[in-house]
Amino acid sequence: MVKTLPQAPSDDKRWKIVDTRMRRLGGGADALIEALHAAQEAFGYIDDAAMLYIGSYLGVPPSKVYGVATFYSYFTLKPQGAHTCVVCTGTACYINGAGAILKGIEAEFGIKSGGTTQDGRLSALTARCVGACSIAPVVVIDGELAGQLSPEGVVARLAAIPQETTS
């Protein structure tokens, strides 16, 4: 018996990339994290429709897909800004000033942790630990690790990111 595959949530061509990766992986829970990575890379985030589609495609219950997508800090469930700043809030970072860094970002850019500026330029996020405790406090700006910075230093780095126009 041939399994009928679910229809992609939209006609967006990026779904073909996700489908190709899932086909290579096969079905089942073993392919879930890689399928979520494929969707995250293709769309920049994983929405409810994507989670339902991936779960249906792989034969994994929606609750498990949601649980995995929310457990790992790499995955995000809403669109992010053009640039991201992840503040590590693990124990070493927290006692070395991560809270003050986060407050500085929130005050300077008018966003809360997990939020994005109104112009879509910057998202401020937190992670429980990024594994660089020896250089605490740590932030990850657009995928680049930076440690032992003051709140003012982080704000200055973020403010120095060139303005980009989206078309």
Buried (B, 14 or more C-beta within 10 A) or exposed (E): EEEEEEEBBEEEEBBEBBBEBBEEBEBEBEBBBEBBBBBBEBBBBBBEEBBBBBBBBBEBEEEBBBEBBEEEBEBBBEEBBBBBBBBBBBEBBBEBBBBBBBBBBBEBBEBEBEBBBEEBBBBBBBBEBBEBBEBBBBBBBEEEBBBEBEBEBBBEBBEEBEEEEEE
